[in-house]
Amino acid sequence: MGSYFRILAAIPFFFLSAWFVMLLWGVFSPQINVQTITYVQSMLVTITLWLAVAPLAAVGKNHWH
């Protein structure tokens, strides 16, 4: 049951992370000559990164305990 509440607690951080991705992308995009992204696109980038990092975090947590 505890993991269920952890997932619910992570939801606001997802939206906050997507907002930070959008802001930082906007800062660096002119310097590397790429277009800026919308908030919806930043959510896609964020979920992609979360899906890539989550298995690594799970393995790391199980490996060190």
RATA-V624335 format. One record per residue. N is the residue number from 1. PSI is psi in whole degrees, 0 to 359 (999 if undefined). Layout:
BEGIN
N|PSI + N|PSI
END
This chain:
BEGIN
1|330 + 2|324 + 3|329 + 4|316 + 5|330 + 6|321 + 7|315 + 8|323 + 9|336 + 10|341 + 11|311 + 12|326 + 13|331 + 14|311 + 15|323 + 16|319 + 17|319 + 18|322 + 19|318 + 20|320 + 21|315 + 22|315 + 23|314 + 24|324 + 25|319 + 26|330 + 27|317 + 28|341 + 29|319 + 30|330 + 31|331 + 32|12 + 33|49 + 34|161 + 35|155 + 36|165 + 37|157 + 38|173 + 39|321 + 40|318 + 41|324 + 42|329 + 43|322 + 44|317 + 45|317 + 46|314 + 47|326 + 48|315 + 49|319 + 50|319 + 51|331 + 52|325 + 53|331 + 54|313 + 55|324 + 56|320 + 57|320 + 58|319 + 59|316 + 60|320 + 61|317 + 62|332 + 63|322 + 64|354 + 65|999
END
